[in-house]
Amino acid sequence: MHQQINKARRSLLLAGGFGICSLPAFGVDRLFTPPQTAGPFYPNLPMLDNDSDLTRISGKTGIADGVITDLSGRIIASDGKALGGIRIEIWQCDANGRYRHTRERRSIPMDPHFQGFGQSMTDKLGRYRFRTIRPVPYPGRTPHIHAAIFRPGMKPFVTQIYVAGDPGNIEDTLFRKIPVEQRPLAVADFTPSRREGVDMDAEFDFILST
Protein backbone atom coordinates (compact mmCIF):
# COMPACT_ATOMS: atom_id res chain seq x y z
CA MET A 1 0.00 0.00 0.00
CA HIS A 2 2.81 2.42 0.93
CA GLN A 3 4.48 1.74 -2.43
CA GLN A 4 1.27 2.54 -4.34
CA ILE A 5 0.84 5.81 -2.44
CA ASN A 6 4.49 6.65 -3.09
CA LYS A 7 4.08 6.13 -6.86
CA ALA A 8 0.97 8.32 -6.92
CA ARG A 9 2.73 11.16 -5.10
CA ARG A 10 5.79 10.92 -7.32
CA SER A 11 3.53 11.12 -10.37
CA LEU A 12 1.95 14.25 -8.92
CA LEU A 13 5.35 15.83 -8.35
CA LEU A 14 6.43 14.92 -11.87
CA ALA A 15 3.25 16.45 -13.23
CA GLY A 16 4.21 19.60 -11.37
CA GLY A 17 7.48 19.73 -13.27
CA PHE A 18 9.87 19.09 -10.37
CA GLY A 19 9.63 22.55 -8.90
CA ILE A 20 7.16 24.20 -11.27
CA CYS A 21 4.56 24.72 -8.61
CA SER A 22 1.83 27.09 -7.59
CA LEU A 23 4.26 30.00 -7.30
CA PRO A 24 6.08 31.60 -10.22
CA ALA A 25 9.75 30.86 -9.67
CA PHE A 26 11.23 33.80 -7.77
CA GLY A 27 8.37 36.11 -8.59
CA VAL A 28 7.96 39.78 -7.83
CA ASP A 29 6.85 39.31 -4.24
CA ARG A 30 10.05 38.30 -2.42
CA LEU A 31 8.28 37.36 0.82
CA PHE A 32 7.35 33.89 -0.39
CA THR A 33 9.36 30.81 0.41
CA PRO A 34 11.40 30.21 -2.77
CA PRO A 35 10.39 27.07 -4.69
CA GLN A 36 13.05 24.57 -5.68
CA THR A 37 13.34 21.33 -7.61
CA ALA A 38 12.20 18.04 -6.08
CA GLY A 39 15.39 16.48 -7.39
CA PRO A 40 15.83 12.95 -8.73
CA PHE A 41 15.62 11.08 -5.43
CA TYR A 42 12.02 11.33 -4.23
CA PRO A 43 11.93 7.91 -2.46
CA ASN A 44 10.76 5.11 -4.73
CA LEU A 45 11.71 2.11 -2.62
CA PRO A 46 9.02 0.51 -0.42
CA MET A 47 8.31 2.68 2.60
CA LEU A 48 9.77 1.42 5.86
CA ASP A 49 7.30 3.67 7.67
CA ASN A 50 5.40 6.82 6.76
CA ASP A 51 4.89 8.82 9.94
CA SER A 52 6.57 12.05 11.05
CA ASP A 53 9.48 10.37 12.89
CA LEU A 54 12.19 9.51 10.37
CA THR A 55 14.59 8.28 13.06
CA ARG A 56 12.71 5.15 14.09
CA ILE A 57 11.10 2.39 12.07
CA SER A 58 7.97 0.72 13.37
CA GLY A 59 8.80 -2.78 14.62
CA LYS A 60 12.54 -2.10 14.94
CA THR A 61 14.44 -1.19 18.10
CA GLY A 62 17.32 0.76 16.54
CA ILE A 63 17.55 4.48 15.98
CA ALA A 64 18.91 6.31 12.94
CA ASP A 65 22.53 7.40 12.82
CA GLY A 66 23.16 11.12 12.76
CA VAL A 67 22.34 14.21 14.79
CA ILE A 68 18.75 13.74 15.96
CA THR A 69 16.79 16.88 15.18
CA ASP A 70 13.26 18.14 15.75
CA LEU A 71 12.15 20.18 12.74
CA SER A 72 9.05 22.27 13.27
CA GLY A 73 7.34 25.41 12.09
CA ARG A 74 4.20 26.72 10.43
CA ILE A 75 2.68 26.78 6.98
CA ILE A 76 1.04 30.15 6.39
CA ALA A 77 -0.36 32.10 3.49
CA SER A 78 1.12 35.38 2.30
CA ASP A 79 -1.66 37.21 4.16
CA GLY A 80 -0.61 35.57 7.43
CA LYS A 81 -3.47 33.08 7.55
CA ALA A 82 -2.54 29.72 9.05
CA LEU A 83 -3.01 26.81 6.65
CA GLY A 84 -4.43 24.00 8.75
CA GLY A 85 -5.16 20.47 7.60
CA ILE A 86 -2.41 20.57 4.95
CA ARG A 87 -0.22 17.56 4.23
CA ILE A 88 3.51 18.15 4.23
CA GLU A 89 6.16 15.65 3.24
CA ILE A 90 9.91 15.73 3.74
CA TRP A 91 12.64 13.45 2.41
CA GLN A 92 16.41 13.48 2.67
CA CYS A 93 19.50 11.28 2.57
CA ASP A 94 20.62 9.33 5.61
CA ALA A 95 23.73 10.04 7.67
CA ASN A 96 25.78 8.15 5.06
CA GLY A 97 24.53 10.41 2.28
CA ARG A 98 22.28 7.70 0.79
CA TYR A 99 18.72 8.22 -0.48
CA ARG A 100 16.11 5.46 -0.51
CA HIS A 101 16.01 5.30 -4.29
CA THR A 102 16.80 2.75 -6.98
CA ARG A 103 19.02 5.25 -8.82
CA GLU A 104 21.27 5.53 -5.77
CA ARG A 105 24.28 3.56 -7.02
CA ARG A 106 26.99 4.33 -4.51
CA SER A 107 28.40 1.41 -2.52
CA ILE A 108 28.05 3.23 0.81
CA PRO A 109 25.67 1.21 3.03
CA MET A 110 22.16 2.52 3.63
CA ASP A 111 21.16 3.19 7.23
CA PRO A 112 18.53 0.50 7.96
CA HIS A 113 17.04 2.59 10.77
CA PHE A 114 16.46 5.79 8.84
CA GLN A 115 13.04 6.20 7.27
CA GLY A 116 14.19 8.61 4.56
CA PHE A 117 10.69 10.04 4.16
CA GLY A 118 8.07 11.45 6.50
CA GLN A 119 4.68 13.08 6.34
CA SER A 120 2.54 15.13 8.67
CA MET A 121 -0.61 17.25 8.71
CA THR A 122 -0.70 20.80 9.98
CA ASP A 123 -2.93 21.62 12.93
CA LYS A 124 -5.44 24.47 12.94
CA LEU A 125 -2.63 26.95 13.62
CA GLY A 126 -0.68 25.69 10.62
CA ARG A 127 1.94 23.98 12.77
CA TYR A 128 3.86 20.86 11.77
CA ARG A 129 6.62 18.81 13.39
CA PHE A 130 9.09 16.15 12.28
CA ARG A 131 11.82 14.22 14.02
CA THR A 132 14.70 13.58 11.65
CA ILE A 133 18.47 14.10 11.47
CA ARG A 134 20.47 17.19 10.70
CA PRO A 135 21.01 16.93 6.95
CA VAL A 136 24.48 15.99 5.74
CA PRO A 137 26.34 16.83 2.54
CA TYR A 138 26.98 14.36 -0.24
CA PRO A 139 29.01 14.74 -3.44
CA GLY A 140 27.81 17.84 -5.27
CA ARG A 141 25.29 19.05 -2.70
CA THR A 142 25.26 21.04 0.51
CA PRO A 143 23.12 19.70 3.42
CA HIS A 144 19.40 20.07 2.72
CA ILE A 145 15.96 18.60 3.38
CA HIS A 146 13.40 18.35 0.59
CA ALA A 147 9.83 19.36 1.34
CA ALA A 148 6.54 19.18 -0.55
CA ILE A 149 3.24 20.75 0.50
CA PHE A 150 -0.01 19.45 -0.95
CA ARG A 151 -2.96 21.83 -1.05
CA PRO A 152 -6.30 20.72 -2.50
CA GLY A 153 -6.76 21.82 -6.10
CA MET A 154 -3.20 23.14 -6.46
CA LYS A 155 0.08 21.74 -7.72
CA PRO A 156 2.46 20.65 -4.98
CA PHE A 157 4.70 23.37 -3.61
CA VAL A 158 8.23 21.96 -3.53
CA THR A 159 11.30 23.47 -1.91
CA GLN A 160 14.50 22.61 -0.06
CA ILE A 161 15.45 23.57 3.49
CA TYR A 162 19.10 24.50 3.96
CA VAL A 163 21.23 24.79 7.09
CA ALA A 164 21.88 28.42 7.97
CA GLY A 165 25.55 29.30 7.85
CA ASP A 166 26.72 26.02 6.34
CA PRO A 167 29.91 26.76 4.35
CA GLY A 168 28.75 24.47 1.54
CA ASN A 169 25.74 26.64 0.71
CA ILE A 170 27.61 29.23 -1.31
CA GLU A 171 29.12 26.51 -3.52
CA ASP A 172 25.81 24.71 -4.06
CA THR A 173 24.34 25.25 -7.53
CA LEU A 174 20.69 25.19 -6.44
CA PHE A 175 21.24 27.39 -3.39
CA ARG A 176 23.07 29.94 -5.54
CA LYS A 177 20.08 30.13 -7.88
CA ILE A 178 18.02 31.64 -5.06
CA PRO A 179 18.22 35.45 -5.18
CA VAL A 180 20.34 36.77 -2.33
CA GLU A 181 17.42 38.61 -0.74
CA GLN A 182 15.38 35.39 -0.64
CA ARG A 183 18.03 33.13 0.84
CA PRO A 184 17.06 33.85 4.46
CA LEU A 185 13.65 32.33 3.60
CA ALA A 186 15.31 29.08 2.51
CA VAL A 187 17.45 28.36 5.59
CA ALA A 188 16.80 27.11 9.11
CA ASP A 189 18.93 27.59 12.21
CA PHE A 190 19.91 24.25 13.75
CA THR A 191 20.55 24.89 17.44
CA PRO A 192 21.44 22.59 20.36
CA SER A 193 18.38 21.16 22.09
CA ARG A 194 17.89 20.85 25.83
CA ARG A 195 15.33 18.08 25.52
CA GLU A 196 16.20 14.47 26.21
CA GLY A 197 16.69 12.33 23.13
CA VAL A 198 17.06 15.30 20.79
CA ASP A 199 20.39 16.80 19.76
CA MET A 200 19.19 19.83 17.81
CA ASP A 201 16.10 21.90 17.13
CA ALA A 202 15.30 23.64 13.87
CA GLU A 203 12.41 25.91 12.91
CA PHE A 204 11.27 26.64 9.38
CA ASP A 205 8.13 28.48 8.29
CA PHE A 206 6.67 28.07 4.81
CA ILE A 207 5.07 31.21 3.37
CA LEU A 208 2.88 30.35 0.40
CA SER A 209 0.87 32.21 -2.18
CA THR A 210 -2.87 32.29 -1.57
N, C-alpha and C positions, 0 to 999 in steps of 0.2 A: 504493500500500500504506500509506504514512504517513497519507494522508487517511482511509482506512478505520479504522485504529487510532485516530486522533484522534477520529472520530465515536463509536467504541465507548466510549472513555474519557469523552467528554463526556456520553454517555448515562448512564454509571455515576455521574458526579458529579451529574447532574440527578436521578437516582433517589435519591441521598443527600440531596436537598433543599438543595443549595448551602450546606453548612455544618451540616446535620443529620447528624452522623456518629456514630462509635462511642462518643463521650463525650457525656454530658448537658451542654448548654451551661452552662459556668461552674458546675459541680457543687460538691458539698460539699468534695471534696478539692482544695485550691487548688494542689497541686504539679504538676498536669498542664499541659501546654502548652494555652493556651486555643484552642478551635476558632473559626474565622471563616468567613465566606461565601467561596465560590469567585469571586463576582463575575460580571459579564456577559461578560467578555472571555477566557474560556478559549479558546486559539487554535483557530480553525476554518478558517483558510486552509491550503493545502497546506504541509506541513512542508519547510523548507529543509534541515533536518538534524535529527537526534533524539538526539544524544549529550549528554555532560555539559558541553561547551564551547559556550556560547551566543555567544561572541565571534568565532567563525570558522565559515564555511560550507564544507563539503566541496566542493572543486573551484574555490573562489574564493581570490584572494590577499589581499583586503582584510581589515581587522579592524574590529570594531564601534567606533562612537564611544562616548565615555563613559569613566568611571573604571574601568579593568579591575580586577576583584575576584575573589579566590578565596574562595568560600563553602564552609565545611566544618563538620562536627560529627558527632554521633552520634544514632541513633534508639534509645531505650531504653524499657523498660517501667517502670511505676511501682515495681516491686520492684528496679530496677537492672539487670535482665537485658538484655544487648545483643540487639537484634533484627536478626539477619543475614539476608541474602538477601531484603530487602524493597525493593520498587521505590518510588522517590521521584521526583516530578516537580516542577519549578518553572516558572513563567512570569511575565513582567513586561513592562512597556512598554520601548521603546528609549530612547535618550538624548534623542529628540525628544518623548517622552511618547506615542508611538503603540504600540498593541497590534496584533498580527497577527490582525485580526478584521474580518469583513465589516460589523459595526455601527460600526466606527471611521470616523466621517464627517469628521473634521477635515482641513483642507487641508494640514496640516504633512506634509512628506515622510517616508516610512518609511525607516529605515536599512536598506539592502539587505544589510548585512553582519552584522546582528544576528539571531540565530536565534529569539529570543522565547520559546522553550520548550526545556527540557532534561530529561533523565531519567538516573537512575543507580540502581545496586543497592548496598545496603549490604554491607560485608564481614562476616566472622564476628564482628568486634568492634562491629558496628553503625555503622561509619563510612561517611560519604558525602563527596563533594566535587564542586563545580561551579566552573566559571570563567564569570563573567558580568560585569555592570557594576553599580556602585553604583546602586541605584534612584533615580529622579528623581521629583519631584512632577509632577502634571498637574492641570488645573482640578478642584477639589473633593476631591483626595486628597493625602495626605502620601506621601513615598517608601515603597514597600513591595515585597516579592516574595511572590507567591502560592506555596503549596506544597501538594501532595497526597501522602499516603502510602497505599499499597495493600497491605493485609494479607489473605492468603487467608481467605475466609469472612466478612469484615467489610466494612462500608461504608467508603469512603475517608475518611481523616481529613484535613480541609482546614483550613488556617490561613493567616495572613499574617505575614511577617517584617518588622518595622519597624526603622528606623535609630535606635539609642539616642541620645537627646539632640537629635533633630531638632526644631526649633521648630514644625514643622507638625503634629507628633503630637497636641498638646493640642487642636488645632482640628479634627482629623479625626473624623468621626462614628463610624466603625467602631472606631478606636483608643479613643475615649472610652467605648465600650460595654464594654470590658474592665475588670473591677474593678481598682481601683488596686493591690491587693496582687498581682494576676496580671500586671500590665504588664511587670515585669522578665523574665517568661517569654516575652514576645512580641517582644523587641527583641534586636538584635545590635550589638555594637561593631564599627565599621568603622575599622580602624587602618592607618596607612601600612605598606606591605610593603617588605622589604629584598630581595626576590627579583626578579631581572631579568624584565621583561615583565609584572609585576603591580604595580598601584598601591596596592591595599589588600587587607587580609585581614579576613575576618569569620568568626566562629564562632557556630553556633546549634545547640543540642541540642533534639531533640524528645522529650518525656516523655509516653508514651502509656499509656492504661489497658490492663490485661492482658485 
